Structure formats: structure tokens, C-alpha cells
Amino acid sequence: LSIELIFREKGKRYRIKRTYRKDKETTGLILEEFDDSTGSFKNISEGKIVDTEEKIKKILGFSYETFIGASFVLQGAADFFTTKTPAEKAELLREMLGLDIYERAKEIAKTRKKEVLTTIELLENEIKAKEESLLKEEDIKIEKERLDNEISTHSSKIETLKAHIDELNKKREEILRLKERLESKNREREVALKRIVNLQKEKENLQKNLEEFTEIINEREEITKNFEILKEIRLKKEKESEKEKEFIRLKNEKTLKEKEIESKVESKTKEFDIHENRLKEIQDEITSSKEKIDKYEIFIGNIIKQREEALLQKDVINGKIEELKTKLDGILLKEERLKNTENSIRDFEKNLKDSINKYEKERQEILDKITKEVEDLDRIKNNIFEGEKRLNTLKYDRTELQSKVSRKEAIQKEIEEILKKISGFEKNLELETEKINLISESDTAKCPLCGSPLTEEHRHTLINEFEENTVKLKNQIGELREKKSTLEKTLKELEGFSQKLSQTDILIAKIEESLANLKERKVHLEDQLNEETLRLKEIEAELKKLKEDLALNSAKEEELLLLREEVKSKDKIQNDLTKRQEELGKIELQLQKIESSLIEASTNKKNEIEKLTKLQEEEALEREAILKLRKELEEKTFIENELNELRTLQGKIELLNFDEHFYNELKEKENALKIYEEKFTKLAVADARITELEKQIEKVGKDIENTNEEIKEIEQKIQEISENLKNFDYVEKTFENESLNLETAQKVLNELLIQRAKLEENLKELENMKIEIKEKTDTIERNKKRLEALTALEEILGRNGVQLSIISDYLPHLENEVNRFLQRLTDGRMYLKFLTVKADKNSEKPTLDIIIYDRGVERRYELFSGGEKFRIDFSLRLGIAKFLAQIRNATLETLVIDEGFGSQDAKGRTNILEEIN
């Protein structure tokens, strides 16, 4: 099922699509809005149907119930508005008037109020925390003052220490100057000492050279003789040196050639050995290959025999398997028949038991329901009895209250008369008092009232007369006021009776309504009990029949026993078949392995034969190579050229005629006499420098004496400076102590300054806290004022505030519209009044009640006939529709579906049709 509705609201077009699938019991809802830019509807539905329905309510401004209460008379629901509770009537009217905007505004005010309360609470907590911190301010100030005194003391101490350290620094500077002079003199002494050492070394070297020169001069004859022999040996050596070079060259070439010949012979021998070894390896491989081929031929023969045996076994097992399968198929057919029979019996039995359980359960439920309904019926009868008893009592009370309330207007008139009398007496009292004052204050001889002569006696007489009149008037006023007070108390009591009367009327209406509901419920329960008793008898009969069928079903068990016996051998045959199939699988697996092994053995044999052929070819080649190499080694043809070159080199060496032994002796003699060549040179130098060397030794000796004198003077100065430094020994230790004291004092001062800075920072923070507390206090005050405003706004926007005021303002207009229709439909016989009551503390919503009068007498709605009820309902619906059309400035549109007209007589129907038209 599907339905589509297109409507316009606040200048916009909307479309609603609803669907219902009966097979799946699912509903669908789509809300669309017309888009002018695209010329089509676009989907604006929410994720859930409930949320989409809420969106539709917001667009329309009222709910479904409000709609059917205003413009839609549904079949069987003409009394939709009338039968609502007073609170529900007020809620429907509130929605019709579009007062939800105030409710939403109230919720906003409520939310803002909570936010303001939270803000105030947070601010008050912050202020409390900060005020606790401010309690420490005095302690901080005292601590700061103490620190200021300590800082001043330490600052003075530091200044004294600095002055003393400055004096010590001056002395340290003097010490440094003395130490620099001392170091300078020490350096001078070191330089002088080093100079002496150097001069002494120089003197020693010079003396050593002098000794050497003297020794060389003493050996002059030996040195000269040996030097001449050396020159002769060198002349002989020079003559033999050319031959030596050629001899060495030829000898080296011969050695190289011999090595080359040796290398080639060795290489050829290795090649021969390699071929011999390879030939031996090939011969071993040929032997091994032939053995493998023989083994493969034996193995293949064995495999072929195994294959033939396995094929024979396979044929035997296949025959047995076919025989077992035939037996098993027969048993499976019987088993299937057994299973079908069992299932049929079991399903039939299960259905019977399920039906029995279902009827048993239904029977129990009906019994429980009957028991509960009997209890409810007894309770309803008791409630009806108690309600009627309570109603009679209330009606009696109402009669009493009506008689008391009827005195209210007479008492009010009497109070008004008393007030008029009191006003007249008070005017007379003022007049009499004024007369007394005029006569008492008059200084003339004439009466200020009548103009006649005024004597003292006459004056006293008049004053006494006026005073008597004043007393009488006061007494009369007092009596009237006492009477008025008594009447007002009585009136107040009567007003309480009037309120009690209204409450009693409401209570009577409620009890009557409750009694009508209870009676209707009683009839309904009695009908229901009769139906359930009949159903219980039907169930008992059905249960009896089902149990009989269950007993008949057990007779089929004998047929099942025979089938089960026949099927018992199935497992044995199945196991035999499985074993045979396993054996067949093993044989087939064995055959596969045999075939695989046969293929593998044949392949290996073939490969081995091919390998043997190649090895035999390689053996023939190796034998040929070995024969060739043996011939070359025996005949030495591969080194024939090298041997010829070696013989040529030997001939050249012999032709050179070089005596190597004689040449080596000359070299040894030359090396032995080379020392005299150096001594001969030194001898020449000694002859030239010996005189100069003696003069240098004498000069160095004088320099050493002068330097020693200089060192003595420097040491004397060093002694004097050291004595002066001893006088300043105390300075450094004192300086260290004072510096340590200054450092300690400075540290203490720095710590004190840090502590003071922290305290100053704390005081600054406390000052800031005071400012913050003031600001937060001001904010709290502002928020409290805002809270008062929001509380007032919440109350104003609530249902007992502006909403009730708007409803109260509109109700007379709505009442007039409804009464206009109702009086025309009833020929002026009926009219109604709307009564609104503010919500009390126990209720959140105000109420709207309808009081109906018939010929000026108030009657409950339930006491009217069906036709009269319809006229009241129809008038209400038409009046509401017209009222809403007027306030919305829209056309009056009401839909009536097959409702109510059958309850009207000819005149009533005519009146209704006239009103509709």
C-alpha cells in the first residue's frame, strides 16, 4: 500500500510518501521539499521514521492528534476532543494556537539558567579557593620584613669583606711583581748555567779534536805507506773490472736458460701425469658404469614381476567390491524405507504432541485468564459499589454546599449596605468633629454655624451636644464594622464552600465517568468470560481426540522392528566394503609406485649406457695423448733450441779468460786499506788546524770564568727577592679565607633575595587575586540578576504564564464560536463554558474543562443522548475549525467521514447541513 500527499506551508511546497508492505510488515516514510532551482522535489527525510515524523510536526506546527481534533472528523471519533481529559484538552488547544514556540523558548531559558547556575557555582568555588589563599598575606608580609632585615645585615658584611679583599689584592699584585722578578732572575741563572755547560762541552770537544790531531800526526809514516799501496791495488782492479761485468752478464744468462729448460721439462712431466691420472679415473668410471647397468637390468626384471602380481590382486578385490556394493544397495533401499517410516511416525507423533502441548498451554492460559478476570470482575463490582456509595455521599454534600453557597450573594449585598452606612456615618462624624473644632477655636461673639450670639454657656452646651453625637456615631460605626467583619468571615467560609463545591462537582464528574468506565469494563469482562468458557470446552474436546490418535500411532512400531533387523547387517557390509576399497587403494598406490620405479630405472639405465659410451671415447683419446707425451720426454725434442743456446753461452765464458778468484782477492785488500784513505785526509786537516784549535781552547776557558762570576751576582739577587716574599706569606691564605667568606655571604644573600622575590611575587599574585575576586564577585552579581530574569522568564514562558494568558484571551472567542453553532443546532437550548485551572505544584500542565448547560442547568456530558452528544461534539469541532481559520487567516476546511448523522432526527440533520454549508 502507498499514499502520496502534496501540500504548501509557509510559502513552501512539500510532498510526503508513505508505504506499507503487508508481507514483510514494514513501513516507509519519505519527506520531500520542492526545489525551485531544479524544478523537482528533493529528499529531506531524517535517518529514522520517528525523526522524520517529528520534522513534519515542526513544519505543520501541530501533531496528528491536534489535526484530527481541529479539522478531521473520523468515523467513530466525533467525540475525540470532548472525551479527552482536562489536561489533554488544554494541551491540544495549546498546540492548535502554536504555543510550542513559548515552550521551546522556556526550554532555552531553562538551559541558560542551568548554565548561569553552573557559572555562579564555579565562580563561587574559585573565590572561596582564592580567599583561602589571601589568609596567608599577613604571614608573607612578616616574612618579607624579616628577610629585608637579614638582606641589609648581609649586604653590610659583604661590603666590609670586599674592602678587605681589595687591600689584599694590592698586596697580591706586589707579590706577583716580586715573583715575576724572581722568575726572571731564575731564568737568567738557568741561561748562564746552560751557557757554562755548553762552553764546557765546547772545550771538551776542542780538546778531543786536539788529541785526535796529535795522534794522527804521530802515525804519519804508516798512513802515507799504506795509502800508496791502496792506490796500486785500485789501478789493478780497474783493469779487471770490464772483464768482471761481461763475466757476470754471461753467467746470469746461463742461469736463466738453465731455469727455463728445467721449467719446460717440469711442465711436460706434469702434463703427462695429468693424462695418466685422468686415464685411470676414466677406467674406474667405466667399470662402475658397467656394474650399475647390470644392477638396473636385474631391478627392472623384479619390478615387472611385482606389477603382474599386483594387477592380479586388483582384479580379485574389484570382484569382491562389486559383490558387496550390490548387497549394500539392497540394504540402503530398506534403510531409506525405514527412515521414511520412522520420520513419518515421528513427525505425526511430534505434531500430535505439539498440538496437545499447544492446547494444554492454551487451556492453562485460559484458566489463568478466567481466574484473573473473575478476580478483576469481583474487584470492579466492589469498586462500582464503593463508587456509587461515594457518589451518593458527594451528591448529598453538593446539595448541602449549594444551599450554603446560595447565601453568598445576600451576604455580599448586606456587606455593601453596611459599607454604605459606615461611609455615611464617617462623613457625619467628620462634620460633627469639624463643628466642635469651629466652635472651640472661634474668638467671635457670634456662632460660626448659625450666626446667633455665642456665650460661654451656649458654647459648652453645643460642644457637649456635638461630642455626644460623635460618641454615638463612633459606636454605630464600630457596631457596623463588627457586623461587617462577621459577615466577611462568613463570606470567606462560603467562598471556601464554593471552591469545595467546584471540587465536589469535578470529583462527582470524575466518579461518574469512572463508574461508567467500570460498568462498561464489567460488561466487557462478563462477555469475555463467556467466550473463554466456550473456548475451554472446545479445547477439552480437541485434546481428547488428539490423545486417541496418539495411542493409534504406536501400532506402527511392529513394522519398524522388522525393517531394523534387516538393516542391522548394513554396518558389517559397509565395513567390509570400506576395507576392500582401502585394500584396492593400497594396491593402486603400489602399482603407481611400481610404474614410477620402472620408468625411473629404465631412464637411469639409458642414461648410464650413454655415459659409458662417452667414457670409452674419452679413454681412447687419453691413451693417444699419453703415448705422444712419453715420446717427447724421452727424445727431448721440445727443448732442443734451449739446449743449443746454453752450449753457446758456456763457450763465451771460457773465451773471456776471467780469473774470478784473483779479482775477489783485490777487492778484499782494497776494503782492508780504505781506512788509511780517511786517515790520510785527517792528517792533512790536522796539519792545517792544530794551531787555531789551541787558541780556541784558551778563549773558551776565559768565557767560563766570566759566566761563573755572573751566576754569583744573580744568586745574590734571588736571595734578596726570596727574603722579601717571605714577608708576604700570610697574604694568600688570608685572601682565600676572605674570598670563601665573601662567596658564602654572597650565596646566603642570593638565597635571601630569591626568597624575597618569591614573597614579592606571592604578594603580587595575592593583589591580582583580590582584583580577580572583585571581578568574579561582580560577575556573580551580574549572573544572579540574569538568573532572576531567566527564572522569571521561565515562569512567564511556562504553561501557567503567557501560554495560559494567551489561552485565556482566546477562549472567549472560541467559546462564542462553539456556542453560536451549538445554540443554532439545539434551538438555543444548550451552551457551554470553558474553565481553565492553573497547574499546582503537583502538576506541570494547566487543565481545560468544558461545562455544558442544558436549559441553564449544568449537565455532565455522559448524561446526554447519542444525538445530543454528536451536536455538542460537532459544534466543538466546527467552532475550533472556524476559530483556527480566523486566527490563521485561512479558509475553513473540515473533513467529515461517515459519522454521526444517523443519530440525528430530520430537523437535526437539516440544522447540521445548514451549518456545514
Secondary structure by P-SEA (a helix, b strand, c coil): cbbbbbbccccbbbbbbbbbbccccbbbbbbbbbbccccbbbbbccccaaaaaaaaaaaacccaaaaaaccccccccccccccccaaaaaaaaaaaacaaaaaaaaaaaaaaaaaaaaaaaaaaaaaaaaaaaacaaaaaaaaaaaaaaaaaaaaaaaaaaaaaaaaaaaaaaaaaaaaaaaaaaaaaaaaaaaaaaaaaaaaaaaaaaaaaaaaaaaaaaaaaaaaaaaaaaaaaaaaaaaaaaaaaaaaaaaaaaaaaaaaaaaaaaaaaaaaaaaaaaaaaaaaaaaaaaaaaaaaaaaaaaaaaaaaaaaaaaaaaaaaaaaaaaaaaaaaaaaaaaaaaaaaaaaaaaaaaaaaaaaaaaaaaaaaaaaaaaaaaaaaaaaaaaaaaaaaaaaaaaaaaaaaaaaaaaaaaaaaaaaaaaaaaaaaaaaaaaaaaaccccccccccccccaaaaaaaaaaaaaaaaaaaaaaaaaaaaaaaaaaaaaaaaaaaaaaaaaaaaaaaaaaaaaaaaaaaaaaaaaaaaaaaaaaaaaaaaaaaaaaaaaaacaaaaaaaaaaaacaaaaaaaaaaaaaaaaaaaaaaaaaaaaaaaaaaaaaaaaaaaaaaaaaaaaaaaaaaaaaaaaaaacccaaaaaaaaaaaaaaaaaacccaaaaaaaaaaaaaaaaaaaaaaaaaaaaacaaaaaaaaaaaaaaaaaaaaaaaaaaaaaaaaaaaaaaacaaaaaaaaaaaaaaaaaaaaaaaaaaaaaaaaaaaaaaaaaaaaaaaaaaaaaaaaaaaaaaaaaaaaccccaaaaaaaaaaaaaaaaaaaaaaaaacccbbbbbbbbcccccccbbbbbbbbbccccccccccccaaaaaaaaaaaaaaaaaaaaaaacccbbbbbcccccccccaaaaaaaaaaac
